[in-house]
């Protein structure tokens, strides 16, 4: 099962963006678009989401399901 995380981090929180990007790279998540990543590791995505929210950003995790 694959999951997608979408997030928005305030521009003045550049250090948080770097931290999140490094964490996502470390689990071999794939960058789909700016602030949109895909991974099979739901637990790490939940941790990333919590870090973003604690830092004042917004995040949502979606389950990837191809319809057609």
C-alpha positions in Angstrom: 0.0 0.0 0.0 1.3 3.4 -0.9 0.5 6.7 0.8 0.9 10.3 -0.3 1.7 13.2 2.1 0.8 16.8 1.1 2.1 19.6 3.2 2.5 23.4 3.5 5.2 24.8 5.7 5.4 28.6 6.4 8.2 30.3 4.3 10.0 31.5 7.5 10.4 27.9 8.6 13.1 26.9 6.1 15.0 24.8 8.6 11.8 22.7 9.0 11.5 22.2 5.3 15.1 21.0 5.1 14.5 18.6 8.1 11.3 17.2 6.5 13.0 16.8 3.1 16.0 14.9 4.6 13.6 12.6 6.6 11.6 11.8 3.5 14.7 11.1 1.5 16.0 8.8 4.2 13.0 6.5 3.8 13.3 6.6 0.0 10.1 8.5 -0.5 9.5 9.8 -4.0 9.0 13.5 -4.6 5.9 13.9 -6.9 5.6 17.7 -6.8 6.8 20.4 -4.4 5.6 19.4 -1.0 3.9 16.2 -2.3 5.7 12.9 -1.5 4.8 9.2 -1.9 5.9 6.4 0.4 4.9 3.0 1.7 6.0 3.8 5.2 2.8 5.2 6.9 4.4 5.4 10.4 7.2 7.7 9.2 4.7 9.8 7.2 2.6 10.2 10.4 5.8 11.4 12.2 6.5 13.9 9.4 2.9 15.1 9.6 3.2 15.7 13.3 6.5 17.5 13.0 5.0 19.8 10.3 1.9 20.6 12.4 3.9 21.2 15.6 6.0 23.7 13.5 2.9 25.6 12.4 2.3 24.0 9.0 -0.4 21.9 7.5 -0.2 18.3 6.4 -2.5 15.5 5.2 -1.8 11.9 4.4 -3.8 10.1 1.6 -4.0 6.5 0.7 -3.0 6.0 -2.9 -5.7 4.2 -4.9 -5.7 4.1 -8.7 -9.3 4.0 -10.0 -8.7 3.7 -13.7 
